[in-house]
Amino acid sequence: MTTGSEQKLRAAMKRLLDGKPIRTDGRLIKSNLHIEAGVSRATMNRALAVLEEWNSTVRDTRPRDSKYAALEQEAAVLRATVARLRKENGELGRKNRGAVTIIAELNSELRALRGMDPTGTIVHLVRPKSSRGR
């Protein structure tokens, strides 16, 4: 194993772990490591110290992209905001229903006090269908 190949592999590993790949999609897999370094798979497999460091460092194969991490963080913040807004919306809905009930009761009391108690005939707004055609 030449020191040049090992240096290439270490530089490629640093680029992949920093989320700044040049030749690959950035996934943290050994195939991308040797492609990123520009060495063969066999050369990479002979670099036991580099592979041992790779295996101890890499647990997840997702790309370590700073934009990806920022988007994940932003999504978490937005999910928390949505949960908070849903809770507030539910509370406002309960308050609204309570206010509607109180307004209806006050309206009934006011009409009764003014002598406009609705005890008259009920008039349907929509005429019922006649049973003559059947």
C-alpha positions in Angstrom: 0.0 0.0 0.0 1.5 3.3 -1.1 1.3 6.4 1.0 -0.1 8.3 -2.0 -3.1 6.0 -2.2 -3.6 6.1 1.5 -3.5 9.9 1.4 -6.0 9.9 -1.5 -8.3 7.7 0.5 -8.0 9.8 3.6 -8.7 13.0 1.6 -11.7 11.3 -0.1 -13.0 10.1 3.4 -12.7 13.7 4.7 -14.7 15.1 1.7 -17.4 12.5 2.1 -17.7 13.0 5.8 -17.7 16.8 5.4 -20.5 16.5 2.8 -18.4 17.9 0.0 -18.0 15.1 -2.5 -16.4 15.7 -5.9 -16.9 12.5 -7.9 -19.9 10.8 -6.1 -23.4 11.4 -4.8 -22.1 11.7 -1.3 -23.5 8.5 0.2 -21.3 7.1 2.9 -20.5 3.7 1.3 -17.2 2.1 0.6 -17.9 2.1 -3.1 -18.0 5.9 -3.1 -14.9 6.0 -1.0 -12.7 4.4 -3.6 -14.4 6.2 -6.5 -14.0 9.6 -4.6 -10.3 8.8 -4.0 -9.7 7.7 -7.6 -8.3 4.3 -6.6 -9.4 0.8 -7.4 -11.5 -1.2 -5.0 -8.6 -3.6 -4.4 -6.3 -0.8 -3.5 -8.9 0.5 -1.0 -9.3 -3.0 0.5 -5.5 -3.1 1.1 -5.6 0.1 3.1 -6.7 -1.6 6.4 -6.0 1.4 8.6 -8.2 3.6 6.4 -11.0 1.0 6.3 -10.8 0.5 10.1 -11.2 4.3 10.5 -14.0 4.4 8.0 -15.9 1.6 9.7 -15.5 3.2 13.1 -16.7 6.6 11.8 -19.5 5.7 9.5 -22.7 4.3 11.0 -25.3 5.8 8.6 -25.0 5.7 4.8 -27.0 8.9 4.2 -25.0 11.8 2.7 -23.6 14.2 5.2 -24.5 17.3 3.4 -24.8 20.6 5.3 -27.8 21.6 3.2 -29.5 18.3 4.1 -28.8 18.7 7.8 -30.1 22.3 7.7 -33.3 21.1 5.9 -33.8 18.4 8.5 -33.5 21.0 11.3 -35.8 23.4 9.6 -38.4 20.5 9.1 -38.2 19.7 12.8 -38.8 23.4 13.7 -41.8 23.5 11.2 -43.3 20.3 12.6 -43.1 21.8 16.1 -44.8 25.0 14.8 -47.6 23.0 13.1 -48.2 21.1 16.4 -48.4 24.4 18.4 -50.7 26.0 15.8 -53.0 23.0 15.8 -53.2 23.2 19.6 -54.0 26.9 19.4 -56.6 26.3 16.7 -58.4 23.7 18.8 -58.4 26.1 21.8 -59.8 28.9 19.6 -62.5 26.6 18.2 -63.6 25.7 21.8 -63.7 29.4 22.7 -65.7 30.2 19.5 -68.3 27.5 20.2 -68.6 28.8 23.8 -69.1 32.4 22.5 -71.8 31.2 20.0 -73.7 29.5 22.8 -73.5 32.6 25.0 -74.6 34.9 22.1 -77.6 32.6 21.3 -78.7 32.6 25.0 -78.3 36.4 25.3 -80.3 36.8 22.1 -83.1 34.6 23.4 -83.2 36.6 26.7 -83.2 39.9 24.8 -86.1 38.8 22.5 -88.0 37.6 25.5 -87.5 40.8 27.4 -88.6 42.9 24.4 -91.7 40.7 24.0 -90.5 39.2 20.7 -90.7 35.6 22.1 -90.7 33.3 19.0 -93.8 31.3 19.9 -95.5 31.8 16.5 -95.8 29.5 13.5 -92.8 27.9 12.0 -92.3 28.7 8.3 -90.2 26.3 6.2 -87.8 28.0 3.9 -87.8 25.1 1.5 -91.1 23.6 0.5 -91.4 19.9 1.1 -91.8 17.8 -2.0 -95.4 16.9 -2.7 -96.4 13.3 -2.7 -98.8 13.8 -5.7 -96.4 12.5 -8.3 -95.9 9.2 -6.6 
